[in-house]
Amino acid sequence: MWRSVAPRSRRAGLVAVSLVVASAIRAEPAPDKRLSPLPPPVTRAVYRSHWFDLQSALHEDDVRAAETALEAMIRSARAAGVRHLTAYSRTALQSARKAEEARAAHAGFGYDAAVRLDEASFAAASSRIGFGFRTGQFREALSRLPAAFGTLFASAESRLSVFSSLMIAVAIAIAAGAVAAILGLFLTYFRRLWHDLDELASRPFGRRASTPLALLLLMLPVFFTFGPAWLLFYWAVLVYPYSLRGERLVLAGALLALGLLPLFVDTVARENLIRRSPLYLAAVDLEERREDSSVEDALSSIAAGTPDQSDVWFLLAMYAERSGDYPRAQASYTRAIQADPKDYRAFVNRGNVRFVEGDYAGAIEDYEEAARNEPQAAEAFYNLSIARSEVYDFKGQERARAQALQISRRDVDAWSSRPSISRVVPASYGLSTARERVIARGGARSPAPPKSGKAGLPAEEILLSPLSLAPWGTLLVALAFAAVRSRRGVANECSRCGRGFCRACKRYGGPALYCGRCVRLSLRRDDVSRDASEEEARETRRRSGRRRGLVRLVSLAAPGMHRFFAHQPFAAFFTLVLFFLALSLALPGPWLFDLRPLASAREMLPGKIAAALVAVALWIGANAGAWRQTRES
């Protein structure tokens, strides 16, 4: 009898110990501040209910009740792991604008609510500042300016729009500055260039035909039906031998920059194609814990048109899981598995949904399939160990956990020390994954991968295209042409009358910077009549007046170009680029990326006015310098 009782007591003790161990394994540790990116549906339903309470309070003009509902809504959202209630902030902003138009008392509260619901929204911050200025709250509005400026870089979407627009504006400014630099040097040395062309044209046909032939040589690309860009490059080659060292450096740098601008612009455009893709935006939305229904709507439209996209279904399932719609989440994960049966992530997350709903056998089946598809997926083995513990398969639990620890001990320790509410770990969809998938599909909304498998043109094709080779080839030809011209010499400009002259047309001695005519008039006065001297003086004054008018005119069109005439090329190019940069930011145009997600046109107006003021200040300063330069000359 005692022999039969003892084994039973030992078996009972083993069962008790096993239950204690199981309860210890299944016990959830103390809650941590770090929550799952997939918050529980109850909490989300709570803060959504507070939103309706807020709207009802505003409809009744009860600002105090609306403030209480707003506080409760923000607390519930933070508890759910949502940091930015973007969709609600946008709705609150629209309601505030309508209330302001209707002169309602709660318009100010609406703007404040929009800011608090999404503190990273530039639209809300700038609209609140504009409301402050319109209502006379100047001090408060000015105090909000630094925070509003910070929101320009607070989210991935705003950073993309700001930096893309700025980069395109810089490219436009550099291109315009390069064109202005070529034109400025061409006009600066036109007299010397024309003299050499006229001398060259007079050799075969004489002086009578020299002018039309010189004009033909000056406009040679036009006579061969080439466009204005080729004419500009041709002038750059012609003027390069006459330029000084600093001017050659500026001209060479401008041509090199023009060749790199196509690659620069293509890079910006390609990044926007990638980062504005719904796949990438969804990954950003999940990472930033943002509540924005527009991204989910874009994914739904893609899924309706191309139902074989596994990534789209996977992200839609994550959105459904985040909103607490588990049946729709499970169905979407199943569609993702059907589209790509080898993607382990859909199995992991569908197993999580089944685990939360209590279907432990289905969850174990999904985790095992995920582990077979990806043997290095630590989250699959970690979740498998938790699911097996729920069905009291402790040996299987130990094997799965040991496998997870072998793959990544650091991740397993992190998951164990800071568990989510459901205890299982979701397979993430990171930004790098989204970027790879968008590039593989060739752009933002392309339904199928292209043959090349790349988004945009390869860098080699762009650098070998005429857009890049033309300015670089122009620089090489200009260097060779300058080497040839340096052996024969180029014409100079007379410092007295401004005419171009060369060694062949200067028969007399005299100062090196005097042409032959001025040498004869200044040093051989006995051989020149008084009338000829007076006529030459009048012609010199007319030529100087035309030069002064030209300097002032080009400064009106391109502020800073007058400095090329004073042989200050670096200051001229810097002023031109800065002016065109401010001008491109101030003027509306298709070259800027869509800023609509940031703020309305009315809220962006102060920034455009500031850029316009900078452009006007540069224009006024440059023209004042041009007048001062021509008056002193």
Long-range contacts (C-beta under 8 A, 24 or more apart in sequence): 18-394, 21-394, 22-389, 22-392, 22-394, 25-389, 25-394, 25-397, 26-389, 26-390, 28-419, 28-423, 29-417, 29-419, 32-417, 32-418, 32-419, 34-418, 35-79, 35-80, 35-81, 35-420, 35-421, 36-81, 36-420, 36-421, 36-422, 36-426, 37-81, 37-286, 37-289, 37-322, 37-426, 37-428, 38-318, 38-321, 38-322, 38-420, 38-422, 38-426, 39-79, 39-80, 39-81, 39-82, 39-322, 39-421, 40-80, 40-324, 40-421, 41-323, 41-324, 41-325, 41-326, 42-324, 43-76, 43-79, 43-80, 44-76, 44-80, 44-82, 44-322, 44-323, 44-324, 45-324, 46-76, 47-72, 47-73, 47-74, 47-75, 47-76, 47-77, 47-80, 47-82, 50-76, 51-88, 54-113, 55-95, 58-95, 58-99, 58-106, 58-109, 58-110, 61-104, 61-105, 61-106, 63-105, 63-106, 63-109, 66-106, 66-109, 66-113, 67-109, 70-113, 70-116, 70-117, 73-117, 74-116, 74-117, 77-291, 81-289, 82-289, 82-290, 82-291, 83-288, 83-289, 83-290, 84-117, 84-118, 84-119, 84-120, 84-121, 84-155, 84-288, 84-289, 84-290, 84-291, 84-292, 85-117, 85-118, 85-291, 86-117, 86-118, 86-121, 86-290, 86-291, 86-292, 87-291, 87-292, 87-293, 87-294, 88-117, 88-118, 88-291, 89-113, 89-114, 89-115, 89-117, 89-118, 89-121, 89-124, 90-114, 90-118, 90-121, 90-123, 92-117, 92-124, 93-121, 93-123, 93-124, 93-127, 96-127, 96-131, 97-127, 100-131, 100-134, 107-131, 108-135, 119-151, 119-154, 120-151, 120-154, 120-155, 120-158, 120-288, 121-151, 121-155, 122-148, 122-151, 122-152, 122-154, 122-158, 122-598, 122-599, 123-597, 123-598, 123-599, 123-600, 123-603, 125-151, 126-598, 126-599, 126-603, 126-604, 127-599, 127-600, 127-603, 130-602, 130-603, 130-606, 152-598, 155-288, 155-290, 156-275, 156-284, 156-288, 157-281, 157-284, 157-597, 158-597, 158-598, 160-271, 160-272, 160-275, 160-276, 160-593, 161-593, 161-594, 161-595, 161-597, 161-598, 162-598, 164-268, 164-271, 164-272, 164-593, 165-585, 165-592, 165-593, 165-595, 166-585, 167-264, 167-268, 168-265, 168-268, 168-584, 168-591, 168-592, 168-593, 169-581, 169-584, 169-585, 169-591, 169-592, 170-581, 171-261, 171-264, 171-265, 171-268, 172-580, 172-581, 172-584, 172-591, 173-577, 173-578, 173-579, 173-580, 173-581, 173-584, 174-254, 174-257, 174-258, 174-261, 174-577, 175-258, 175-261, 176-576, 176-577, 176-580, 177-254, 177-573, 177-576, 177-577, 177-580, 178-254, 178-255, 178-257, 178-258, 179-232, 180-558, 180-560, 180-561, 180-576, 181-250, 181-251, 181-254, 181-564, 181-569, 181-572, 181-573, 181-576, 182-232, 182-235, 182-236, 182-239, 182-251, 182-254, 183-232, 183-235, 183-554, 183-558, 183-561, 184-554, 184-558, 184-561, 184-564, 184-565, 184-572, 185-236, 185-239, 185-242, 185-243, 185-247, 185-251, 185-564, 185-569, 186-235, 186-236, 186-238, 186-239, 187-550, 187-554, 187-564, 187-565, 188-564, 188-565, 189-239, 189-242, 189-243, 189-493, 191-493, 191-498, 191-499, 191-500, 192-242, 192-490, 192-491, 192-492, 192-493, 192-500, 193-218, 193-238, 193-239, 193-242, 193-491, 193-500, 194-218, 194-500, 195-491, 195-499, 195-500, 195-501, 195-502, 196-490, 196-491, 196-500, 196-502, 199-491, 199-502, 199-504, 199-505, 229-470, 230-470, 233-470, 233-471, 233-474, 236-474, 236-478, 237-474, 237-477, 237-478, 237-481, 238-481, 240-478, 240-479, 240-481, 240-482, 241-481, 241-482, 241-485, 241-486, 241-490, 242-490, 242-491, 244-567, 244-569, 246-567, 246-569, 246-570, 247-564, 247-567, 247-569, 248-482, 249-569, 250-569, 250-570, 250-572, 250-573, 251-478, 251-569, 252-475, 252-478, 253-573, 254-573, 255-471, 255-472, 255-474, 255-475, 255-478, 256-471, 256-472, 256-475, 258-471, 259-463, 259-467, 259-468, 259-469, 259-470, 259-471, 259-472, 260-468, 262-462, 262-465, 262-467, 262-468, 263-459, 263-462, 263-463, 263-468, 266-456, 266-457, 266-462, 269-456, 270-455, 270-456, 272-593, 273-438, 273-443, 273-444, 273-455, 273-456, 274-435, 274-438, 274-439, 274-443, 274-444, 274-455, 276-444, 277-434, 277-438, 277-443, 277-444, 277-445, 278-302, 278-312, 278-315, 278-444, 278-445, 279-311, 279-312, 279-315, 279-434, 279-437, 279-438, 280-431, 280-434, 280-435, 280-438, 282-315, 282-318, 282-319, 282-429, 282-434, 283-315, 283-429, 283-430, 283-431, 283-433, 283-434, 284-431, 286-318, 286-322, 286-428, 286-429, 287-430, 287-431, 302-445, 302-447, 305-447, 306-447, 306-448, 307-335, 307-339, 308-339, 309-339, 309-447, 310-336, 310-337, 310-339, 310-340, 310-343, 310-346, 311-336, 311-429, 311-434, 311-437, 313-339, 313-346, 314-343, 314-345, 314-346, 314-349, 314-429, 315-429, 317-346, 317-349, 317-350, 318-349, 318-426, 318-429, 321-349, 321-352, 321-353, 326-353, 326-356, 326-357, 329-353, 330-354, 341-373, 342-373, 343-373, 344-369, 344-370, 344-371, 344-373, 344-374, 344-377, 344-380, 344-427, 345-370, 345-427, 345-428, 345-429, 346-427, 347-373, 347-380, 348-377, 348-379, 348-380, 348-383, 348-425, 348-426, 348-427, 349-426, 349-427, 351-383, 351-387, 351-424, 352-383, 352-422, 352-424, 352-425, 352-426, 355-383, 355-386, 355-387, 355-390, 355-422, 355-424, 356-422, 356-424, 360-387, 360-390, 360-391, 361-391, 363-387, 363-424, 364-388, 364-391, 367-400, 370-427, 371-403, 376-407, 377-407, 377-427, 378-404, 378-407, 378-408, 378-411, 378-412, 379-404, 379-411, 379-415, 379-425, 379-426, 379-427, 380-427, 381-407, 382-411, 382-412, 382-415, 382-425, 383-424, 383-425, 386-423, 386-424, 387-424, 494-518, 496-522, 496-540, 497-536, 497-539, 497-540, 497-543, 498-540, 498-543, 498-544, 498-547, 499-543, 544-633, 547-630, 548-630, 548-633, 551-626, 551-629, 551-630, 552-623, 552-626, 552-627, 552-630, 555-622, 555-623, 555-625, 555-626, 556-623, 559-618, 559-619, 559-621, 559-622, 559-623, 560-618, 560-622, 562-622, 562-625, 562-626, 562-629, 562-630, 563-625, 565-629, 566-629, 575-618, 575-622, 578-614, 578-618, 579-615, 579-618, 579-619, 579-622, 582-611, 582-612, 582-614, 582-615, 582-618, 583-611, 583-612, 583-615, 585-611, 586-611, 586-612, 586-614, 586-615
